[in-house]
Amino acid sequence: MNKVILASFLVFSSFIVHAQDQKWSVEANYPLVANSNLQNDFNGVLDLGIKYRFANLGPVILGAGFNAAYLKNFDSFTYGGPGFQDQEFDYKAKQFLFQPKIFAEVAIPGLAKLKPQIGVGYAKVIDDVYLKDGVDVQTDDSKTDGGLNLNFGISYDLSDKFFIQVQYDFLNVHRKGENTRDNQTFTYDFNEKIGLIKAGVGFRF
């Protein structure tokens, strides 16, 4: 057992030594829907991300990143009136975002702690919706769509390792498919434009 612990410690120490150039970073953010042409009412829960910087071009550092976010909107209540039994309204909507991207980090002369960033990538959006209005389940479905993702952000170094940041993500999600409600099927084909603000903390290694 001691040999396993010692070996693990040596591997971890070796990894840290070779990671002093801090090409990697991880982050945790709070995502907030700033705007949507569909009046998106999802509430942000958590966004996690990882980045790897693979090219140093003087004042510009190029890298690749991946973020995964979880948002939700839950609502339930009981309604009724004279002459009929109380009915339960239950609505549960979950949204998962998966965002791979390529980004460029720019150095500002004289302001080394500030790091503006711009990125472009793809957003995969998974919507899981359950709706029960009264005695019938009217919607219980999961759909996957995707589209262009543009990212703008800036970070501020609190130390050599830790930083805070704020980002804005623009998503142009192509929505296409069919939706069945009350035994009727509807087709749709449109683009949803979503603006996300993410604020959080990160760690470089």
VEXKE-574415 format. One line per 2 residues: their letters; for each residue x, y, z of C-alpha. Coordinates in steps of 0.25 Angstrom, whole numbers, plus 5000, padded with zeros to 4 digits. Each point is the difference from the previous one (the first is absolute). Layout:
BEGIN
A) X Y Z ~ ... .
//
This chain:
BEGIN
MN) 5000 5000 5000 ~ 5011 5010 5004 .
KV) 5007 4996 4986 ~ 4987 5004 4993 .
IL) 4999 5013 5007 ~ 5015 5003 4998 .
AS) 4999 4997 4985 ~ 4987 5009 4999 .
FL) 5007 5011 5007 ~ 5012 4999 4991 .
VF) 4991 5000 4987 ~ 4992 5012 5005 .
SS) 5013 5007 5004 ~ 5006 4997 4986 .
FI) 4987 5005 4993 ~ 5001 5013 5008 .
VH) 5014 5003 4997 ~ 4997 4998 4985 .
AQ) 4988 5009 5001 ~ 5007 5012 5005 .
DQ) 4998 5007 4986 ~ 4985 5000 5004 .
KW) 4995 4996 4987 ~ 4987 4994 5007 .
SV) 4989 5007 5007 ~ 4987 4995 5006 .
EA) 4988 5009 5004 ~ 4987 5000 5007 .
NY) 4989 5011 4996 ~ 4986 5004 5003 .
PL) 4993 5001 4986 ~ 4989 5010 4998 .
VA) 4991 5001 4988 ~ 5001 5015 4996 .
NS) 4991 5000 4988 ~ 4993 4991 4991 .
NL) 4990 5002 4988 ~ 4991 4989 5006 .
QN) 5000 5007 5014 ~ 5008 4988 5005 .
DF) 4996 4999 5015 ~ 5011 4990 5004 .
NG) 5007 5002 5013 ~ 5015 4998 5001 .
VL) 5006 4989 5009 ~ 5014 4997 4997 .
DL) 5010 5001 4989 ~ 5014 4993 5000 .
GI) 5011 5002 4990 ~ 5014 4996 4996 .
KY) 5010 5006 4991 ~ 5013 4996 4994 .
RF) 5010 5011 4994 ~ 5008 4993 4988 .
AN) 5007 5012 4993 ~ 5007 5013 5005 .
LG) 5000 5010 4989 ~ 5006 5012 5007 .
PV) 4989 5008 5006 ~ 4990 4990 4996 .
IL) 4998 4986 5006 ~ 4991 4990 4992 .
GA) 4993 4989 5007 ~ 4988 4990 5000 .
GF) 4989 4999 5011 ~ 4988 4993 5004 .
NA) 4988 5004 5009 ~ 4988 4993 5005 .
AY) 4989 5007 5006 ~ 4987 4996 5007 .
LK) 4987 5009 5001 ~ 4986 4997 5004 .
NF) 4986 5005 5002 ~ 4991 4993 5009 .
DS) 4985 5004 5004 ~ 4989 4993 5006 .
FT) 4987 5003 5007 ~ 4986 4995 5003 .
YG) 4988 5008 4994 ~ 4985 4997 5000 .
GP) 4986 5006 5002 ~ 4986 4998 5003 .
GF) 4994 4987 4994 ~ 5013 4993 4996 .
QD) 5011 4993 5007 ~ 5014 5007 5003 .
QE) 5010 4998 4989 ~ 5015 5000 5000 .
FD) 5009 5008 4991 ~ 5014 4995 4999 .
YK) 5011 5005 4991 ~ 5014 4996 5000 .
AK) 5010 5005 4990 ~ 5015 4997 5000 .
QF) 5010 5005 4990 ~ 5014 4995 4998 .
LF) 5010 5008 4992 ~ 5013 4994 4994 .
QP) 5010 5010 4994 ~ 5013 4996 4993 .
KI) 5008 5012 4995 ~ 5013 5006 4995 .
FA) 5004 5013 5007 ~ 5010 5011 5000 .
EV) 5006 5007 5013 ~ 5006 5013 4998 .
AI) 5010 5007 5009 ~ 4999 5015 5003 .
PG) 5013 5007 5002 ~ 5001 5005 5014 .
LA) 4988 4993 5005 ~ 5005 4985 5001 .
KL) 4989 4996 5009 ~ 4989 5003 4991 .
KP) 4998 4990 4988 ~ 4989 5003 4990 .
QI) 4996 4988 4992 ~ 4992 4997 4987 .
GV) 4995 4987 4996 ~ 4992 4992 4989 .
GY) 4994 4987 5001 ~ 4987 4991 4999 .
AK) 4989 4999 5011 ~ 4992 4987 5002 .
VI) 4987 5002 5007 ~ 4992 4989 5006 .
DD) 4986 5004 5006 ~ 4993 4990 5009 .
VY) 4985 5005 5002 ~ 4989 4993 5008 .
LK) 4986 5007 5001 ~ 4988 4994 5007 .
DG) 4988 5009 5000 ~ 4989 4994 5008 .
VD) 4998 4985 4998 ~ 5008 4999 4986 .
VQ) 5015 5000 4998 ~ 5000 5009 4988 .
TD) 5015 5001 4998 ~ 5011 4990 5004 .
DS) 5012 5002 4990 ~ 5014 5002 4998 .
KT) 5006 5008 4988 ~ 5014 5003 4995 .
DG) 5003 5012 4991 ~ 5013 5008 4997 .
GL) 5006 5012 4994 ~ 5011 5010 5000 .
NL) 5006 5005 5013 ~ 5008 5013 5001 .
NF) 5007 5003 5013 ~ 5006 5013 5006 .
GI) 5006 5001 5014 ~ 5010 5006 5009 .
SY) 5007 4994 5012 ~ 5008 5007 5011 .
DL) 5011 4992 5007 ~ 4999 5000 5016 .
SD) 5013 4993 5001 ~ 5009 4991 4991 .
KF) 4990 4989 5001 ~ 4986 5006 5003 .
FI) 4992 5009 4991 ~ 4986 5006 4999 .
QV) 4993 5002 4987 ~ 4987 5005 4993 .
QY) 4996 4995 4986 ~ 4989 5002 4990 .
DF) 4995 4989 4991 ~ 4992 5002 4987 .
LN) 4993 4987 4995 ~ 4993 4999 4987 .
VH) 4992 4987 5002 ~ 4993 4994 4988 .
RK) 4987 4994 5005 ~ 4994 4989 4991 .
GE) 4990 4989 5002 ~ 4986 4996 5005 .
NT) 4992 5002 5012 ~ 4988 4993 5005 .
RD) 4990 5006 5009 ~ 4985 4996 5003 .
NQ) 5002 4989 4989 ~ 5004 5010 4990 .
TF) 5013 5001 4993 ~ 5007 5013 4996 .
TY) 5013 5002 4992 ~ 5009 5011 5002 .
DF) 5013 5006 4994 ~ 5006 5012 5005 .
NE) 5013 5006 5007 ~ 5000 5004 5015 .
KI) 5010 5011 5004 ~ 5004 4999 5014 .
GL) 5009 5009 5008 ~ 5007 4994 5012 .
IK) 5008 5007 5011 ~ 5010 4991 5008 .
AG) 5007 5005 5012 ~ 5009 4991 5009 .
VG) 5014 4996 5005 ~ 5011 4992 4994 .
FR) 5013 4993 5003 ~ 5013 4999 4991 .
F) 5009 4989 5000 .
//
